[in-house]
């Protein structure tokens, strides 16, 4: 395997193991354990991600890009409200993956200097296209903005994190919110 391919493999392994470790232990999970789980030395982790924040930013960028791609794939769905709800559910579930992530998403949207700003804005714009499609079809209230919807989902994710069964709570809250968004 070439050096470049090996480096890419290590990068991807580190992201996957960091995602699992942060989901399990929060963003304060041991970076040494992340490297060990990825089968690389701590020096390799720090060559790819010089700080914990750099690792978290890479994870979030990957998540935002995945959400953008998912929103784009839903733009051809026949049921525009169901497509929007599916995307919002994925956004909220992703926000719950690491404590404090909803605040990070909203901060990245506001901070044009953030390394995450571009990915976050692209994700938001893709979600806005889903919202506008559902509004044009008369399935979602016309006065709702994309920013309001993101703030609502961030609040739902936070509230769900507090429940004994977060996934069930998120599903119920999102279903209730979608009823309130229906004209």
N, CA and C atoms as an extended XYZ file, in Angstrom:
549
Properties=species:S:1:pos:R:3:atomname:S:1:resname:S:1:resid:I:1 pbc="F F F"
N         0.858       -1.177        0.000 N   UNK     1
C         0.000        0.000        0.000 CA  UNK     1
C         0.902        1.238        0.000 C   UNK     1
N         0.542        2.236       -0.770 N   UNK     2
C         1.353        3.448       -0.844 CA  UNK     2
C         1.250        4.233        0.466 C   UNK     2
N         2.215        5.106        0.662 N   UNK     3
C         2.223        5.942        1.867 CA  UNK     3
C         0.957        6.792        1.932 C   UNK     3
N         0.559        7.338        0.795 N   UNK     4
C        -0.639        8.186        0.754 CA  UNK     4
C        -1.894        7.377        1.095 C   UNK     4
N        -2.009        6.174        0.536 N   UNK     5
C        -3.172        5.325        0.817 CA  UNK     5
C        -3.175        4.901        2.286 C   UNK     5
N        -1.987        4.607        2.827 N   UNK     6
C        -1.867        4.222        4.232 CA  UNK     6
C        -2.276        5.389        5.138 C   UNK     6
N        -1.849        6.585        4.780 N   UNK     7
C        -2.201        7.773        5.564 CA  UNK     7
C        -3.714        8.006        5.519 C   UNK     7
N        -4.331        7.821        4.351 N   UNK     8
C        -5.789        8.006        4.220 CA  UNK     8
C        -6.536        6.957        5.048 C   UNK     8
N        -6.034        5.725        5.014 N   UNK     9
C        -6.648        4.646        5.792 CA  UNK     9
C        -6.581        4.983        7.285 C   UNK     9
N        -5.403        5.448        7.743 N   UNK    10
C        -5.254        5.822        9.151 CA  UNK    10
C        -6.196        6.961        9.527 C   UNK    10
N        -6.308        7.947        8.654 N   UNK    11
C        -7.198        9.090        8.882 CA  UNK    11
C        -8.633        8.605        9.058 C   UNK    11
N        -9.076        7.753        8.135 N   UNK    12
C       -10.444        7.241        8.187 CA  UNK    12
C       -10.677        6.383        9.428 C   UNK    12
N        -9.693        5.547        9.770 N   UNK    13
C        -9.800        4.724       10.981 CA  UNK    13
C        -9.880        5.590       12.235 C   UNK    13
N        -9.053        6.623       12.293 N   UNK    14
C        -9.067        7.517       13.445 CA  UNK    14
C       -10.417        8.220       13.582 C   UNK    14
N       -10.976        8.672       12.459 N   UNK    15
C       -12.296        9.316       12.516 CA  UNK    15
C       -13.362        8.338       13.005 C   UNK    15
N       -13.342        7.124       12.483 N   UNK    16
C       -14.336        6.128       12.881 CA  UNK    16
C       -14.221        5.807       14.371 C   UNK    16
N       -13.006        5.620       14.844 N   UNK    17
C       -12.821        5.281       16.255 CA  UNK    17
C       -13.106        6.472       17.165 C   UNK    17
N       -12.781        7.671       16.711 N   UNK    18
C       -13.103        8.863       17.498 CA  UNK    18
C       -14.615        9.036       17.583 C   UNK    18
N       -15.319        8.802       16.479 N   UNK    19
C       -16.778        8.904       16.474 CA  UNK    19
C       -17.361        7.947       17.521 C   UNK    19
N       -16.867        6.708       17.536 N   UNK    20
C       -17.364        5.707       18.494 CA  UNK    20
C       -16.999        6.096       19.930 C   UNK    20
N       -15.763        6.527       20.148 N   UNK    21
C       -15.318        6.888       21.499 CA  UNK    21
C       -16.053        8.116       22.016 C   UNK    21
N       -16.239        9.130       21.177 N   UNK    22
C       -16.935       10.335       21.606 CA  UNK    22
C       -18.410       10.045       21.883 C   UNK    22
N       -19.018        9.156       21.095 N   UNK    23
C       -20.410        8.789       21.332 CA  UNK    23
C       -20.546        8.053       22.659 C   UNK    23
N       -19.566        7.226       22.964 N   UNK    24
C       -19.618        6.416       24.182 CA  UNK    24
C       -19.218        7.197       25.428 C   UNK    24
N       -18.167        8.022       25.308 N   UNK    25
C       -17.598        8.680       26.491 CA  UNK    25
C       -17.677       10.203       26.463 C   UNK    25
N       -18.245       10.779       25.414 N   UNK    26
C       -18.270       12.229       25.284 CA  UNK    26
C       -16.994       12.729       24.629 C   UNK    26
N       -16.939       14.012       24.392 N   UNK    27
C       -15.806       14.578       23.659 CA  UNK    27
C       -14.532       14.642       24.486 C   UNK    27
N       -14.602       14.259       25.763 N   UNK    28
C       -13.400       14.195       26.592 CA  UNK    28
C       -12.781       12.804       26.597 C   UNK    28
N       -13.252       11.928       25.704 N   UNK    29
C       -12.699       10.565       25.629 CA  UNK    29
C       -11.192       10.630       25.413 C   UNK    29
N       -10.487        9.628       25.891 N   UNK    30
C        -9.041        9.567       25.779 CA  UNK    30
C        -8.599        9.456       24.317 C   UNK    30
N        -7.765       10.390       23.886 N   UNK    31
C        -7.235       10.329       22.528 CA  UNK    31
C        -6.267        9.153       22.381 C   UNK    31
N        -5.582        8.798       23.448 N   UNK    32
C        -4.702        7.635       23.424 CA  UNK    32
C        -5.513        6.371       23.125 C   UNK    32
N        -6.719        6.280       23.737 N   UNK    33
C        -7.598        5.134       23.466 CA  UNK    33
C        -8.110        5.155       22.030 C   UNK    33
N        -8.390        6.338       21.509 N   UNK    34
C        -8.827        6.453       20.109 CA  UNK    34
C        -7.738        5.899       19.196 C   UNK    34
N        -6.505        6.312       19.427 N   UNK    35
C        -5.385        5.832       18.596 CA  UNK    35
C        -5.229        4.320       18.735 C   UNK    35
N        -5.286        3.834       19.964 N   UNK    36
C        -5.137        2.392       20.197 CA  UNK    36
C        -6.227        1.611       19.478 C   UNK    36
N        -7.467        2.076       19.586 N   UNK    37
C        -8.586        1.389       18.928 CA  UNK    37
C        -8.442        1.410       17.417 C   UNK    37
N        -7.803        2.454       16.894 N   UNK    38
C        -7.583        2.550       15.441 CA  UNK    38
C        -6.360        1.739       15.000 C   UNK    38
N        -5.597        1.242       15.977 N   UNK    39
C        -4.419        0.444       15.643 CA  UNK    39
C        -3.222        1.266       15.196 C   UNK    39
N        -3.167        2.513       15.673 N   UNK    40
C        -2.044        3.399       15.323 CA  UNK    40
C        -1.480        3.999       16.614 C   UNK    40
N        -0.323        4.596       16.516 N   UNK    41
C         0.276        5.272       17.659 CA  UNK    41
C        -0.316        6.649       17.860 C   UNK    41
N        -0.119        7.178       19.054 N   UNK    42
C        -0.641        8.510       19.378 CA  UNK    42
C        -0.022        9.575       18.481 C   UNK    42
N         1.237        9.359       18.070 N   UNK    43
C         1.888       10.314       17.164 CA  UNK    43
C         1.160       10.406       15.826 C   UNK    43
N         0.665        9.275       15.339 N   UNK    44
C        -0.089        9.271       14.078 CA  UNK    44
C        -1.380       10.070       14.244 C   UNK    44
N        -2.041        9.900       15.381 N   UNK    45
C        -3.255       10.670       15.629 CA  UNK    45
C        -2.937       12.164       15.596 C   UNK    45
N        -1.869       12.567       16.307 N   UNK    46
C        -1.536       13.996       16.373 CA  UNK    46
C        -1.015       14.549       15.048 C   UNK    46
N        -0.448       13.703       14.189 N   UNK    47
C        -0.049       14.192       12.852 CA  UNK    47
C        -1.280       14.553       12.032 C   UNK    47
N        -2.334       13.763       12.185 N   UNK    48
C        -3.570       14.041       11.446 CA  UNK    48
C        -4.406       15.129       12.122 C   UNK    48
N        -4.428       15.097       13.459 N   UNK    49
C        -5.282       15.998       14.231 CA  UNK    49
C        -4.460       16.562       15.381 C   UNK    49
N        -3.846       17.734       15.187 N   UNK    50
C        -2.928       18.271       16.192 CA  UNK    50
C        -3.572       18.566       17.551 C   UNK    50
N        -4.899       18.744       17.566 N   UNK    51
C        -5.599       19.034       18.823 CA  UNK    51
C        -6.906       18.240       18.860 C   UNK    51
N        -7.457       18.121       20.043 N   UNK    52
C        -8.769       17.487       20.212 CA  UNK    52
C        -9.807       18.234       19.378 C   UNK    52
N        -9.709       19.561       19.367 N   UNK    53
C       -10.662       20.377       18.613 CA  UNK    53
C       -10.569       20.089       17.119 C   UNK    53
N        -9.368       19.866       16.613 N   UNK    54
C        -9.197       19.554       15.193 CA  UNK    54
C        -9.877       18.226       14.858 C   UNK    54
N        -9.775       17.263       15.751 N   UNK    55
C       -10.425       15.970       15.553 CA  UNK    55
C       -11.944       16.135       15.582 C   UNK    55
N       -12.448       16.877       16.544 N   UNK    56
C       -13.887       17.103       16.630 CA  UNK    56
C       -14.395       17.867       15.408 C   UNK    56
N       -13.635       18.844       14.939 N   UNK    57
C       -14.024       19.593       13.739 CA  UNK    57
C       -14.095       18.679       12.523 C   UNK    57
N       -13.132       17.769       12.389 N   UNK    58
C       -13.144       16.834       11.259 CA  UNK    58
C       -14.373       15.926       11.335 C   UNK    58
N       -14.712       15.467       12.532 N   UNK    59
C       -15.909       14.636       12.701 CA  UNK    59
C       -17.164       15.410       12.341 C   UNK    59
N       -17.264       16.623       12.823 N   UNK    60
C       -18.450       17.424       12.555 CA  UNK    60
C       -18.558       17.764       11.078 C   UNK    60
N       -17.438       18.067       10.438 N   UNK    61
C       -17.449       18.367        8.999 CA  UNK    61
C       -17.964       17.153        8.234 C   UNK    61
N       -17.500       15.979        8.612 N   UNK    62
C       -17.961       14.746        7.981 CA  UNK    62
C       -19.463       14.565        8.187 C   UNK    62
N       -19.941       14.835        9.399 N   UNK    63
C       -21.373       14.722        9.690 CA  UNK    63
C       -22.182       15.729        8.885 C   UNK    63
N       -21.707       16.977        8.807 N   UNK    64
C       -22.421       18.002        8.047 CA  UNK    64
C       -22.485       17.630        6.572 C   UNK    64
N       -21.373       17.139        6.042 N   UNK    65
C       -21.348       16.751        4.633 CA  UNK    65
C       -22.324       15.594        4.382 C   UNK    65
N       -22.391       14.650        5.317 N   UNK    66
C       -23.337       13.538        5.187 CA  UNK    66
C       -24.781       14.015        5.240 C   UNK    66
N       -25.063       14.964        6.113 N   UNK    67
C       -26.414       15.528        6.199 CA  UNK    67
C       -26.784       16.290        4.933 C   UNK    67
N       -25.820       17.015        4.388 N   UNK    68
C       -26.078       17.734        3.125 CA  UNK    68
C       -26.404       16.739        2.020 C   UNK    68
N       -25.593       15.687        1.909 N   UNK    69
C       -25.829       14.676        0.879 CA  UNK    69
C       -27.181       13.996        1.068 C   UNK    69
N       -27.543       13.717        2.312 N   UNK    70
C       -28.831       13.073        2.584 CA  UNK    70
C       -29.984       13.996        2.188 C   UNK    70
N       -29.876       15.274        2.524 N   UNK    71
C       -30.922       16.235        2.146 CA  UNK    71
C       -31.064       16.291        0.629 C   UNK    71
N       -29.947       16.313       -0.067 N   UNK    72
C       -29.992       16.367       -1.528 CA  UNK    72
C       -30.650       15.114       -2.105 C   UNK    72
N       -30.407       13.966       -1.486 N   UNK    73
C       -31.018       12.725       -1.986 CA  UNK    73
C       -32.528       12.707       -1.757 C   UNK    73
N       -33.005       13.464       -0.787 N   UNK    74
C       -34.440       13.500       -0.476 CA  UNK    74
C       -35.207       14.536       -1.304 C   UNK    74
N       -34.502       15.332       -2.086 N   UNK    75
C       -35.164       16.396       -2.846 CA  UNK    75
C       -36.115       15.874       -3.924 C   UNK    75
N       -36.015       14.625       -4.263 N   UNK    76
C       -36.909       14.059       -5.282 CA  UNK    76
C       -38.036       13.222       -4.667 C   UNK    76
N       -38.114       13.166       -3.357 N   UNK    77
C       -39.156       12.374       -2.688 CA  UNK    77
C       -40.528       12.940       -3.000 C   UNK    77
N       -41.499       12.052       -3.162 N   UNK    78
C       -42.869       12.484       -3.446 CA  UNK    78
C       -43.507       13.171       -2.246 C   UNK    78
N       -43.304       12.621       -1.061 N   UNK    79
C       -43.892       13.191        0.157 CA  UNK    79
C       -42.887       14.172        0.760 C   UNK    79
N       -43.065       15.437        0.464 N   UNK    80
C       -42.092       16.459        0.865 CA  UNK    80
C       -42.016       16.622        2.373 C   UNK    80
N       -43.142       16.509        3.060 N   UNK    81
C       -43.136       16.654        4.521 CA  UNK    81
C       -42.435       15.460        5.163 C   UNK    81
N       -42.677       14.264        4.662 N   UNK    82
C       -42.008       13.071        5.202 CA  UNK    82
C       -40.506       13.147        4.952 C   UNK    82
N       -40.111       13.649        3.784 N   UNK    83
C       -38.683       13.801        3.481 CA  UNK    83
C       -38.049       14.792        4.446 C   UNK    83
N       -38.718       15.909        4.694 N   UNK    84
C       -38.209       16.901        5.634 CA  UNK    84
C       -38.107       16.302        7.033 C   UNK    84
N       -39.132       15.569        7.463 N   UNK    85
C       -39.108       14.966        8.794 CA  UNK    85
C       -37.981       13.933        8.899 C   UNK    85
N       -37.772       13.154        7.876 N   UNK    86
C       -36.675       12.171        7.896 CA  UNK    86
C       -35.338       12.880        8.068 C   UNK    86
N       -35.135       13.954        7.317 N   UNK    87
C       -33.872       14.687        7.394 CA  UNK    87
C       -33.705       15.347        8.758 C   UNK    87
N       -34.775       15.945        9.259 N   UNK    88
C       -34.704       16.586       10.575 CA  UNK    88
C       -34.403       15.557       11.664 C   UNK    88
N       -34.984       14.375       11.536 N   UNK    89
C       -34.705       13.310       12.495 CA  UNK    89
C       -33.244       12.906       12.474 C   UNK    89
N       -32.687       12.822       11.278 N   UNK    90
C       -31.265       12.465       11.164 CA  UNK    90
C       -30.388       13.589       11.719 C   UNK    90
N       -30.763       14.828       11.444 N   UNK    91
C       -30.023       15.968       11.979 CA  UNK    91
C       -30.048       15.949       13.504 C   UNK    91
N       -31.230       15.757       14.078 N   UNK    92
C       -31.362       15.756       15.532 CA  UNK    92
C       -30.607       14.585       16.151 C   UNK    92
N       -30.726       13.401       15.561 N   UNK    93
C       -30.021       12.229       16.093 CA  UNK    93
C       -28.511       12.450       16.034 C   UNK    93
N       -28.038       13.051       14.953 N   UNK    94
C       -26.615       13.361       14.841 CA  UNK    94
C       -26.180       14.389       15.872 C   UNK    94
N       -27.059       15.317       16.176 N   UNK    95
C       -26.754       16.332       17.181 CA  UNK    95
C       -26.636       15.731       18.567 C   UNK    95
N       -27.335       14.631       18.786 N   UNK    96
C       -27.312       13.984       20.086 CA  UNK    96
C       -26.098       13.060       20.250 C   UNK    96
N       -25.350       12.843       19.176 N   UNK    97
C       -24.229       11.908       19.237 CA  UNK    97
C       -23.185       12.337       20.262 C   UNK    97
N       -22.944       13.625       20.378 N   UNK    98
C       -21.958       14.140       21.322 CA  UNK    98
C       -22.604       15.272       22.095 C   UNK    98
N       -22.502       15.255       23.391 N   UNK    99
C       -23.060       16.323       24.228 CA  UNK    99
C       -22.495       17.665       23.772 C   UNK    99
N       -23.371       18.659       23.666 N   UNK   100
C       -22.937       19.998       23.298 CA  UNK   100
C       -22.899       20.257       21.811 C   UNK   100
N       -23.185       19.244       20.987 N   UNK   101
C       -23.092       19.438       19.547 CA  UNK   101
C       -24.114       20.424       18.999 C   UNK   101
N       -25.378       20.434       19.476 N   UNK   102
C       -26.312       21.427       18.924 CA  UNK   102
C       -25.789       22.862       19.041 C   UNK   102
N       -25.167       23.176       20.169 N   UNK   103
C       -24.612       24.522       20.340 CA  UNK   103
C       -23.481       24.763       19.349 C   UNK   103
N       -22.686       23.738       19.090 N   UNK   104
C       -21.577       23.866       18.143 CA  UNK   104
C       -22.084       24.124       16.735 C   UNK   104
N       -23.178       23.461       16.361 N   UNK   105
C       -23.759       23.661       15.031 CA  UNK   105
C       -24.215       25.102       14.881 C   UNK   105
N       -24.969       25.597       15.860 N   UNK   106
C       -25.458       26.974       15.774 CA  UNK   106
C       -24.302       27.970       15.797 C   UNK   106
N       -23.265       27.692       16.577 N   UNK   107
C       -22.096       28.578       16.616 CA  UNK   107
C       -21.377       28.582       15.275 C   UNK   107
N       -21.237       27.419       14.641 N   UNK   108
C       -20.559       27.343       13.338 CA  UNK   108
C       -21.329       28.103       12.272 C   UNK   108
N       -22.650       28.100       12.355 N   UNK   109
C       -23.452       28.863       11.397 CA  UNK   109
C       -23.213       30.366       11.548 C   UNK   109
N       -23.008       30.812       12.789 N   UNK   110
C       -22.831       32.246       13.041 CA  UNK   110
C       -21.405       32.733       12.805 C   UNK   110
N       -20.414       31.855       12.975 N   UNK   111
C       -19.009       32.259       12.927 CA  UNK   111
C       -18.398       31.964       11.564 C   UNK   111
N       -18.305       32.986       10.728 N   UNK   112
C       -17.768       32.808        9.380 CA  UNK   112
C       -16.290       32.429        9.388 C   UNK   112
N       -15.591       32.628       10.499 N   UNK   113
C       -14.172       32.278       10.604 CA  UNK   113
C       -13.977       30.819       11.035 C   UNK   113
N       -15.046       30.181       11.491 N   UNK   114
C       -14.969       28.789       11.933 CA  UNK   114
C       -14.598       27.890       10.759 C   UNK   114
N       -13.771       26.881       11.032 N   UNK   115
C       -13.410       25.921        9.992 CA  UNK   115
C       -14.625       25.098        9.565 C   UNK   115
N       -15.647       25.079       10.390 N   UNK   116
C       -16.847       24.308       10.082 CA  UNK   116
C       -17.910       25.111        9.352 C   UNK   116
N       -17.713       26.412        9.262 N   UNK   117
C       -18.752       27.283        8.729 CA  UNK   117
C       -19.222       26.846        7.338 C   UNK   117
N       -18.312       26.611        6.422 N   UNK   118
C       -18.684       26.277        5.047 CA  UNK   118
C       -19.507       24.989        4.982 C   UNK   118
N       -19.058       23.941        5.686 N   UNK   119
C       -19.809       22.674        5.696 CA  UNK   119
C       -21.165       22.849        6.350 C   UNK   119
N       -21.202       23.613        7.416 N   UNK   120
C       -22.446       23.818        8.147 CA  UNK   120
C       -23.444       24.607        7.294 C   UNK   120
N       -22.963       25.628        6.601 N   UNK   121
C       -23.836       26.428        5.737 CA  UNK   121
C       -24.361       25.580        4.584 C   UNK   121
N       -23.524       24.741        3.987 N   UNK   122
C       -23.964       23.879        2.885 CA  UNK   122
C       -25.034       22.896        3.375 C   UNK   122
N       -24.853       22.357        4.574 N   UNK   123
C       -25.838       21.452        5.162 CA  UNK   123
C       -27.146       22.198        5.408 C   UNK   123
N       -27.057       23.413        5.951 N   UNK   124
C       -28.245       24.212        6.233 CA  UNK   124
C       -28.993       24.560        4.945 C   UNK   124
N       -28.247       24.919        3.895 N   UNK   125
C       -28.881       25.267        2.622 CA  UNK   125
C       -29.602       24.074        1.998 C   UNK   125
N       -29.011       22.885        2.115 N   UNK   126
C       -29.664       21.684        1.599 CA  UNK   126
C       -30.944       21.412        2.381 C   UNK   126
N       -30.901       21.579        3.698 N   UNK   127
C       -32.107       21.425        4.516 CA  UNK   127
C       -33.153       22.477        4.170 C   UNK   127
N       -32.697       23.695        3.881 N   UNK   128
C       -33.617       24.772        3.502 CA  UNK   128
C       -34.333       24.436        2.197 C   UNK   128
N       -33.638       23.793        1.270 N   UNK   129
C       -34.280       23.387        0.014 CA  UNK   129
C       -35.393       22.364        0.292 C   UNK   129
N       -35.146       21.437        1.231 N   UNK   130
C       -36.205       20.489        1.619 CA  UNK   130
C       -37.388       21.230        2.224 C   UNK   130
N       -37.109       22.183        3.092 N   UNK   131
C       -38.166       22.974        3.716 CA  UNK   131
C       -38.972       23.724        2.653 C   UNK   131
N       -38.290       24.389        1.740 N   UNK   132
C       -38.980       25.192        0.716 CA  UNK   132
C       -39.833       24.317       -0.197 C   UNK   132
N       -39.357       23.103       -0.498 N   UNK   133
C       -40.159       22.169       -1.297 CA  UNK   133
C       -41.442       21.800       -0.559 C   UNK   133
N       -41.316       21.504        0.728 N   UNK   134
C       -42.494       21.137        1.524 CA  UNK   134
C       -43.445       22.326        1.652 C   UNK   134
N       -42.897       23.530        1.769 N   UNK   135
C       -43.743       24.725        1.839 CA  UNK   135
C       -44.451       24.962        0.514 C   UNK   135
N       -43.747       24.798       -0.599 N   UNK   136
C       -44.349       24.997       -1.922 CA  UNK   136
C       -45.471       23.990       -2.176 C   UNK   136
N       -45.337       22.801       -1.588 N   UNK   137
C       -46.372       21.773       -1.739 CA  UNK   137
C       -47.523       21.980       -0.749 C   UNK   137
N       -47.422       23.017        0.105 N   UNK   138
C       -48.471       23.298        1.068 CA  UNK   138
C       -48.467       22.362        2.269 C   UNK   138
N       -47.349       21.679        2.504 N   UNK   139
C       -47.281       20.691        3.576 CA  UNK   139
C       -46.696       21.258        4.878 C   UNK   139
N       -45.991       22.400        4.778 N   UNK   140
C       -45.383       23.046        5.943 CA  UNK   140
C       -45.758       24.522        5.898 C   UNK   140
N       -45.996       25.105        7.065 N   UNK   141
C       -46.375       26.519        7.151 CA  UNK   141
C       -45.370       27.400        6.404 C   UNK   141
N       -45.867       28.334        5.644 N   UNK   142
C       -45.042       29.191        4.800 CA  UNK   142
C       -44.147       30.138        5.598 C   UNK   142
N       -44.563       30.508        6.813 N   UNK   143
C       -43.803       31.501        7.575 CA  UNK   143
C       -42.588       30.921        8.304 C   UNK   143
N       -42.416       29.623        8.311 N   UNK   144
C       -41.301       28.986        9.018 CA  UNK   144
C       -40.012       29.170        8.210 C   UNK   144
N       -38.958       29.607        8.878 N   UNK   145
C       -37.671       29.782        8.199 CA  UNK   145
C       -36.754       28.591        8.511 C   UNK   145
N       -35.747       28.426        7.680 N   UNK   146
C       -34.774       27.344        7.897 CA  UNK   146
C       -34.046       27.527        9.221 C   UNK   146
N       -33.699       28.762        9.563 N   UNK   147
C       -33.007       29.007       10.832 CA  UNK   147
C       -33.891       28.656       12.024 C   UNK   147
N       -35.172       28.978       11.932 N   UNK   148
C       -36.103       28.604       13.008 CA  UNK   148
C       -36.203       27.091       13.132 C   UNK   148
N       -36.219       26.413       11.989 N   UNK   149
C       -36.311       24.958       11.992 CA  UNK   149
C       -35.072       24.324       12.607 C   UNK   149
N       -33.888       24.849       12.282 N   UNK   150
C       -32.653       24.335       12.884 CA  UNK   150
C       -32.622       24.589       14.384 C   UNK   150
N       -33.083       25.747       14.806 N   UNK   151
C       -33.130       26.041       16.236 CA  UNK   151
C       -34.110       25.100       16.935 C   UNK   151
N       -35.254       24.845       16.306 N   UNK   152
C       -36.239       23.922       16.869 CA  UNK   152
C       -35.643       22.528       17.021 C   UNK   152
N       -34.973       22.044       15.993 N   UNK   153
C       -34.385       20.703       16.046 CA  UNK   153
C       -33.272       20.645       17.084 C   UNK   153
N       -32.501       21.700       17.216 N   UNK   154
C       -31.469       21.727       18.262 CA  UNK   154
C       -32.111       21.619       19.639 C   UNK   154
N       -33.215       22.323       19.836 N   UNK   155
C       -33.931       22.246       21.100 CA  UNK   155
C       -34.509       20.861       21.349 C   UNK   155
N       -35.046       20.243       20.300 N   UNK   156
C       -35.590       18.889       20.435 CA  UNK   156
C       -34.480       17.897       20.782 C   UNK   156
N       -33.330       18.054       20.154 N   UNK   157
C       -32.196       17.160       20.434 CA  UNK   157
C       -31.755       17.323       21.885 C   UNK   157
N       -31.643       18.561       22.331 N   UNK   158
C       -31.238       18.804       23.720 CA  UNK   158
C       -32.251       18.201       24.689 C   UNK   158
N       -33.530       18.448       24.455 N   UNK   159
C       -34.564       17.930       25.348 CA  UNK   159
C       -34.552       16.396       25.346 C   UNK   159
N       -34.333       15.801       24.208 N   UNK   160
C       -34.312       14.341       24.110 CA  UNK   160
C       -33.142       13.747       24.869 C   UNK   160
N       -32.018       14.439       24.885 N   UNK   161
C       -30.849       13.959       25.624 CA  UNK   161
C       -31.145       13.822       27.115 C   UNK   161
N       -32.109       14.590       27.616 N   UNK   162
C       -32.412       14.595       29.037 CA  UNK   162
C       -33.311       13.419       29.445 C   UNK   162
N       -33.918       12.771       28.466 N   UNK   163
C       -34.891       11.712       28.743 CA  UNK   163
C       -34.207       10.377       29.027 C   UNK   163
N       -34.943        9.512       29.667 N   UNK   164
C       -34.432        8.164       29.961 CA  UNK   164
C       -34.185        7.390       28.670 C   UNK   164
N       -35.065        7.562       27.680 N   UNK   165
C       -34.950        6.888       26.381 CA  UNK   165
C       -34.884        7.959       25.292 C   UNK   165
N       -33.696        8.506       25.048 N   UNK   166
C       -33.560        9.654       24.153 CA  UNK   166
C       -34.112        9.441       22.740 C   UNK   166
N       -33.882        8.296       22.134 N   UNK   167
C       -34.342        8.077       20.760 CA  UNK   167
C       -35.866        8.088       20.683 C   UNK   167
N       -36.501        7.461       21.652 N   UNK   168
C       -37.968        7.450       21.683 CA  UNK   168
C       -38.515        8.857       21.908 C   UNK   168
N       -37.881        9.582       22.818 N   UNK   169
C       -38.318       10.948       23.096 CA  UNK   169
C       -38.157       11.813       21.847 C   UNK   169
N       -37.028       11.670       21.160 N   UNK   170
C       -36.799       12.451       19.944 CA  UNK   170
C       -37.877       12.164       18.912 C   UNK   170
N       -38.207       10.911       18.721 N   UNK   171
C       -39.232       10.554       17.748 CA  UNK   171
C       -40.572       11.198       18.101 C   UNK   171
N       -40.958       11.130       19.374 N   UNK   172
C       -42.229       11.730       19.796 CA  UNK   172
C       -42.217       13.249       19.640 C   UNK   172
N       -41.125       13.877       20.071 N   UNK   173
C       -41.046       15.338       19.974 CA  UNK   173
C       -41.042       15.807       18.520 C   UNK   173
N       -40.315       15.106       17.668 N   UNK   174
C       -40.257       15.501       16.262 CA  UNK   174
C       -41.615       15.321       15.590 C   UNK   174
N       -42.308       14.242       15.909 N   UNK   175
C       -43.649       14.024       15.362 CA  UNK   175
C       -44.593       15.144       15.801 C   UNK   175
N       -44.517       15.519       17.072 N   UNK   176
C       -45.350       16.603       17.597 CA  UNK   176
C       -45.007       17.933       16.913 C   UNK   176
N       -43.708       18.197       16.760 N   UNK   177
C       -43.284       19.443       16.107 CA  UNK   177
C       -43.770       19.502       14.662 C   UNK   177
N       -43.686       18.365       13.964 N   UNK   178
C       -44.124       18.356       12.560 CA  UNK   178
C       -45.633       18.632       12.471 C   UNK   178
N       -46.388       18.139       13.424 N   UNK   179
C       -47.843       18.451       13.426 CA  UNK   179
C       -48.041       19.960       13.586 C   UNK   179
N       -47.229       20.574       14.434 N   UNK   180
C       -47.345       22.018       14.638 CA  UNK   180
C       -46.888       22.831       13.436 C   UNK   180
N       -46.042       22.249       12.611 N   UNK   181
C       -45.564       22.946       11.412 CA  UNK   181
C       -46.495       22.797       10.222 C   UNK   181
N       -47.471       21.896       10.356 N   UNK   182
C       -48.403       21.633        9.267 CA  UNK   182
C       -49.465       22.741        9.227 C   UNK   182
N       -49.745       23.275        8.033 N   UNK   183
C       -50.756       24.331        7.937 CA  UNK   183
C       -52.150       23.840        8.302 C   UNK   183
